[in-house]
């Protein structure tokens, strides 16, 4: 094991990269079709898509100020999933070299040679074309443009430009993950407004602490493949402190929606309670760091999992509140 020193003088242990998983071998005739389908679905990163759609559909309820047309919801859901899947599949193609070395990603289809790189790239481009055309033909051009922007931004700005070059990669790269909010709003209204921009801000500010606490858990993975996530190039105290700052900003932005969108008491109460819980967990993490807690005892994944719950429940309140007043 060697020791790295970043520009700030923080010594980082460089682990020996994990060996790629062995080639799984050809599937049997009875399982080849099913295995191929599962591999292509895995390329789209379904769990990431779920999170993106959590922020899309509730905004449609808010834009409609009631229950939006079912056909619009289904079309936006379908083409939104394709759009996110396209960006994720092409990201898998770009990151196939480092995915094979990281514990968290070494079971992805390209790392396991279940799909060839060329086919993964064609699959991603096909999804991008179909999703953009689908939005344009069945929803509206504004949503189509937003979808295409999200795909291109994730691929060219985050994956190719920022991810391997700067610790601010996820801050600005996270803009792509904020676009479903605008897509959901424009699917109903055909335009943008201050209300979805505030929710865009919520997701934008929520993304860094959400991702950095996950990266704390897999810091050695990122260090081994030279991806400068903030936990790789900074001390745990700095990472947790910056995460808490972004958490305060997230909660403040969520409360800003209350007057901007004329939300009712349900949203106000939920946003306030969730915000307090979210901040309390952030302070718990900072308190542990200041007390010298390190390694597995620090438990940054508690914050990470809570951040998922926070966003899901907050956007649930976004959908429910208009139905109640």
C-alpha positions, 0 to 999 in steps of 0.5 A, spaced: 500 500 500 502 506 498 501 513 500 498 519 496 498 526 498 493 531 495 494 538 494 492 540 501 497 535 504 492 530 506 495 523 506 491 518 503 492 511 503 492 508 496 489 501 496 490 496 491 485 496 486 480 490 486 481 485 481 475 485 475 470 480 476 472 474 472 468 473 465 461 470 467 462 466 460 456 465 455 449 464 458 446 457 456 440 457 451 435 457 456 437 463 460 441 467 454 435 472 453 433 473 460 440 474 462 441 479 456 435 483 458 437 484 465 444 486 463 441 492 458 436 494 464 442 494 469 445 499 464 440 504 465 441 504 473 434 503 475 435 505 482 438 512 479 432 512 475 427 511 481 430 517 484 429 522 478 422 520 477 420 521 484 422 529 483 418 529 476 411 526 477 410 530 484 411 537 480 406 535 475 401 535 480 403 542 483 403 544 476 396 542 475 394 544 482 390 537 482 391 531 478 394 531 472 392 528 466 394 520 466 396 520 459 401 526 460 403 522 466 404 516 463 408 519 457 412 523 461 414 517 466 416 513 460 420 517 456 423 520 462 425 513 464 428 512 457 432 519 457 435 518 464 436 510 462 440 513 456 444 518 460 446 512 465 448 507 459 452 512 456 456 513 462 457 506 463 460 506 457 465 512 458 466 509 465 467 502 463 475 502 465 474 505 472 467 501 474 471 494 473 476 496 479 471 499 484 467 495 489 461 499 488 460 498 480 464 492 478 458 488 477 455 492 472 454 489 465 460 492 462 465 490 467 462 483 467 463 483 460 455 481 459 454 487 454 460 489 449 462 497 449 459 498 442 452 495 444 452 499 450 453 505 446 448 504 441 443 502 446 444 509 450 444 513 443 438 509 441 434 511 448 436 518 447 433 519 440 427 515 442 426 519 448 427 526 445 423 524 439 417 521 444 417 527 448 417 532 442 411 528 439 407 526 445 408 531 450 411 538 448 418 541 445 419 544 451 420 538 455 423 534 449 429 540 449 429 539 457 430 532 456 435 532 451 439 538 455 439 533 461 442 527 457 448 531 453 450 535 460 450 528 464 455 525 458 459 531 456 459 536 462 459 531 468 462 524 465 467 527 460 469 534 463 468 534 470 468 527 474 475 525 473 478 532 473 475 536 479 472 535 486 466 540 484 464 534 479 458 532 483 456 540 484 455 542 477 454 535 474 448 534 479 445 540 474 443 534 470 439 530 475 435 537 477 432 537 470 426 532 471 423 537 475 423 542 470 421 537 465 415 535 469 413 542 470 413 543 462 410 537 461 403 540 464 404 547 462 409 548 456 413 553 460 418 554 466 416 558 472 419 560 478 416 554 482 420 549 478 426 553 479 425 553 486 425 545 486 430 545 481 434 549 487 432 544 492 435 538 488 441 542 486 443 543 493 441 536 496 445 533 491 452 534 494 451 532 501 447 526 498 453 524 494 459 526 498 456 522 504 456 516 499 463 517 497 465 517 504 463 510 504 467 508 498 473 513 498 478 508 497 474 506 491 475 513 488 482 514 490 484 507 487 481 510 480 484 517 481 477 520 481 477 526 485 471 526 489 471 531 495 472 525 500 478 523 496 482 530 496 479 533 503 479 531 510 473 528 513 471 534 517 471 538 511 467 534 507 462 533 513 462 541 514 461 542 507 455 537 507 452 541 512 452 547 509 449 544 503 444 541 507 442 548 511 441 551 504 437 545 501 432 546 507 432 553 506 430 553 499 425 547 500 421 553 505 422 558 500 417 554 496 412 555 501 411 563 499 413 562 492 408 557 490 403 559 495 403 552 498 398 550 504 400 548 511 401 541 509 407 542 505 409 547 510 409 542 516 412 537 512 418 541 509 419 544 516 419 537 520 423 533 515 428 539 515 429 539 522 431 531 522 435 532 516 439 538 519 440 534 526 443 528 522 448 532 519 450 535 526 450 528 528 455 527 523 459 533 524 459 532 532 462 525 531 468 527 526 469 533 531 470 527 537 475 524 533 470 518 530 473 515 524 472 509 519 466 504 520 464 508 526 463 514 523 456 512 519 456 517 513 451 512 510 446 514 515 446 521 512 446 518 505 440 513 506 436 519 510 437 524 504 433 519 500 428 519 505 428 526 505 427 528 498 422 522 497 417 525 502 418 532 501 416 531 494 410 527 496 408 533 500 409 537 493 404 532 490 399 532 496 399 539 498 395 542 492 390 536 493 388 538 499 387 546 498 
